[in-house]
Amino acid sequence: MVSRGLETGTTSPHHAVGFYEDDDEVVGRISAYAAEGLRRRERVLTVVTPEHRNAVDDALSDLGLDPARARHDGSYVTLEAAHTLSTFLVDGSPDLDGFAHSVGRMISAAREDGSTVRVFGEMVSLLWDRGDVVSALQLESMWNELAQVQQFFLMCAYRQAGLGQAQLRDIGRVCDLHAAVHPPESYGASGVVRPRGGHAEAGAATWSEVFVPVPAAVPAARRFVAGVLVQWHEDEIVRDATLVTSELATNALIHGASPFRASVSRDAGVVRISVEDVARGWPERRGATIDDVGGRGLDIVNALAQRAGYDALPGGKIAWAEFPAGPATAAAR
């Protein structure tokens, strides 16, 4: 988890977001969050899909809790995400007054006896997965506005796969609307990561992955690049390419405070590692002394890569480094 600064003073300090790879991961996240609240005698409200609700019930039972009894005594309320969302949509977009009347009243009722309330919501994820990024961001802001008048704990969840085609600036806005960002569990994995999100066109192969702006994203990006290169049998450049990946990813986080998209491509005898972020400009090279902790990033990239540079984009840049590829193999196709 990483804590983030509040955006223009509107982000609730108790509003967190979690990204997940699969249903098992999000069910584990929801059930752990709910179980913590129930054990603390808080009021727990989940707004989730029917599939996740049933799986969370099973997980809570495995944790020694009784979800049916908790529902009966009012300490555990489960709502269906799509239906609840429909109660405050106007012309397909979230309506602030409708949200306050629907969700706000439920939270107010739960807090009536002075109880602490915690909420887990998947409504924003439904909007995001439909491609309605504007409405998802509006709803995140509504949660923050509600938190200005009612104190409660809130965690939202987004599928990692849903980030692949999204604009980095929109992913950054999602993170900025939360006080804490929880990356997927895969960020903490060890060893080489099996790559996802690849495609091949006209003999070229490309793999890419989006990473949220947390420190653990740097080693996760390094493992992603290593996984692609090992699959392509480009073992000879793994060490140098992953070190360069660390430098490019670290630059995206430190200088851009940005989510980033790491890509690996191979074509015409060249492997290119690239990192896209929302910051503009290539960092200036500065002469690091022997006592400096940092400042050597560009020197490392230039020393290890065959070529390196960056391409400006309307909303940021792509920093890249190239290495000589080995003979093409069927595995790369």
N, C-alpha and C positions, 0 to 999 in steps of 0.2 A: 504494500500500500504506500501511496505517496500523498502527502497533504499539499494542497494548493492554496495560493492566495485567493481571497474573495474578489470576485469580479464586480467592480463598481459598488461594493458594499451590499449586494443583493443576494449573494450565495449563502444559503444557510450553512452554518458550521457543522450541522448534523446531517448533511445531504451527501451521500457517497454514491459512487457508481462502480459497478463490477462488470468486467468483460469475461466471457466464457466461451469455451470451445464447443461443448456439446451439452446435451440434456443432463447427463449425469453430473456434470460440473455445476450447472446452475441449480439443480435440485439439492446438491450438497451445500451450496452457498445459501440458498433460501432456508433449508432446514436448520443449518447451524445458526443463522441469524434469528430465526423464530425461536429455536430452542433456548438461546441465550435470554431472549426476552421473557419467555414463559417461566424460566427458572428464577428470573429476577422479579417475578410477579408483575410484569408489565402487561399492557394490552397490546396484542400483536395483530396487525391487519395485513393480510397479503392480498394483492390484486394480481393474479397470475392466470395462466392458461389452465384449462381443465386437466390436461395431461400432467402438468407440473403440480397441480394441487394434489392429485391422487398420489403421485410419487413422493411428495413432501410428507403427506400423512404417513406413508409407510416408513419414511426415514425418521420421522419424529417418534414413531412407535419403536423403531430399532434403538433409538436413543433413550428409551425408557419413559417417554411421555405419552399422554393419552389425548390425542387431538380431538376426539369426539367429546370427551368430558370438558376439555378446554373450550370448545365451541359452546357447549351447553351452559357453562358458567359465564360466558361472555368475554373470556380473556383471549380468545382466539377467533378472529373473524376472517373468513376467506371469501373473496369476491372474484368473479370471473372477469378477466381483464377486458376482453372485447365488449362485453355487455356494459361494464362500468364506463368504459370509454365512450360508448354510444350515448350515454346519458347527458353528456355535456358537449357533444359535437354540434356545431351549427354550420350548415353548408359544408360539412366535411372537415371543419377546422375546430380546434378546442376553443371554447368560449369561457372567459374568465368567470363571469357571473354563474354560468352553469356549473363550472368546476367547483366554485365555492359552495354552491347550493348542494351539490351531490357529494363530492369527496370531503369538502370542508365540514359539512354538517356531521358526517360520520366520525371524523377525527375529533370534532368538538364534543360529541356525545361520549366518545371513549375516554376523553380527558375530564369529563364532568365531575368524577369523584376524586380528582387529583392524581389519577394514575399516569405514569409515564407511558407514552405510546410510541411504538415503532412500526414502520410500514415498509413492506417490500413490494415494489411495483414493476410490472412488465408492460404497462400501457405505452410508455415511450418506445419500447422496443418494437411493439406492433406497428406503430407509426413509421419508425425508421425502416423496418423490413419491408413496408409497403412502398418505400421510396419517398415518403412524405417527410423529408428532413425538416422543412420549415415548421410543420406542426409538432414534430418531436421536440424541437428546440423551444417552441412556444410552451409546450406542456412542462418542460423542465423549468422554465422561468416561472410558470404558474405555481409549481411546487415551492419554489423559493419565495414567491410572494406570500403564499399561504403560511410559510414558516415564519414570516415576519410578525404575524398576529397570533399564531398558535405554535407552541414548541412541540416538536416531535422528531424522532429519528427516522430517516428515510434512506433506503438503498434502492437504486435502479439497476437494471441489468440489460446488457446489449450482447448479442451474439458477435463473436469475433469475425465470423464469416461475413457478417453484414457490413464490415468496414471496407472490404476489398474494393468495391467500386465507388466508395464515397469520396468526396473532396476532403483533403486533409484539413482545410480550414474549418469544415463542419465538424469533423472529429475533435479538433482542438476546441471548438466552442462547447461541445458536449462536456469535455473535461473541465473547461473553465467554469461551467455552471455547477460544478460539484466541488466540495471542500476536500474530498479524498477520492483517489482513483485506485481501484484494485485491478491489477492486470490478470490475464488468464493464468491458470496454474502452470501452463506450459512454460511460462517465463522462468520458472524455478526448476525446470527439468535439467538433467545432466546428460552429457554426451551429445551425439549428433541428433538433430531433429529431422524427422521425415518431412520433406518439403510438400507444400500444398500450393494451389493456385498457379500452376504452370501451363504454358501453351507453346506450341511450335508452329511457326509459319515460314514457308519457303526455305526450309532447311535450318532456320534459326530457332533456338529454344530460349524461352524466357520464363523465369519464376519470380514471383513477387509476393511480398507479405507486408501488411500494415502493422505498425507497432505504436502503442499508445505512449504518451510522454512520461515514463517513469524510469528510474535508473536501471531497473532490471531489464529494460528493453535492449540495452546495449549487448549484454551477453546473449540474450535471446536472438538478436539479429545475427550475431556471430555464429551461433549454432545453426541458424537457418541457412546461412551462406555455406557453411561447411557441409550441411546435409545435401544441398544441391550439387556441390562440387564432387563430393564422394559418389553420389549417384551417377554423375557424368564421368567418373574415373579420372577426375582432374586432381588427383591426390598431391601432385608435386607443388601446386600453388595454394593448397589449403591454408598453410601456415601464414603466408604473406597476405593472402586475400582476406583472411579473417581478421588479421591485425589492422589492415586498412579499413575493413568494415567497422571495427571498433572506433577508429578515429572519425570516420564520416558520421556514424550514428551519434557519437558523443558531441560532435559539432552541432548536429540538429537539436539535441537536447539542451546544450549549454547556451548556444548563441541564438537558437530559434525558439526554445521552450516549446517545441513543436512535436506533434505526432509525426511519424515519418514512414515512408514506403521504401523498403529495401528491395532491390531487384538484382537478379543475376541473369545475364544473357550470354549466349555463345553463338558466334557467327563469323565466318571467314577467318578462322584461326585465332580469334580473339575472345577472351572472357571479359566481360565488363561487369563491375560491381557498381551499383549506383544507389544513392540515397536521396530521396526527394523530401523536402520539408517546406515550411511556409516562410522561412526567413529569406531575405534577399541578400545577394552578394556572397562572395567567397571570403572567408576570414583572412585577414592580413597575416602574412608571415612575419613573425617577430623573432629576433635572435635570442634563444634561450641560453642562459648560462648554465654552468655545471651544477649550480645550486638550485635552479628552478625546478619546481615539481611538474609544471605543465609547459605549454608553449611549443612543443615539438611536433604537434600533430601533422602539420603540412610537410615538415621535413621527413617524417616517417612515410607519409603517403607518397611523396615524390621519390623517395629512395627505393621503395619497394615496387611501385607500379611502373609499367612500361610507359604509360601516359596517364595524366590525371588533369582534371579541370572541373568546370561547372557550366551548366547552361541555365540562363535566366528564364523564368516562367512568369506569367502574369501574376500568379499568386505565390511566388517563392522561387525555388531553384532546384536543380538536380545536380548534385555533386557526384562525380564518377571517377573511376580508376580502371585501367585496362591491364590485362595480363596475357601473355601468350598461351593459347590453348594447345592441348595435346591433340593427337589424331581423333577425328570424330568417331563416335561409336554409336551403335544402335541404341544404347541406353539414353542418348541425348535427344533422340528423335521423338 
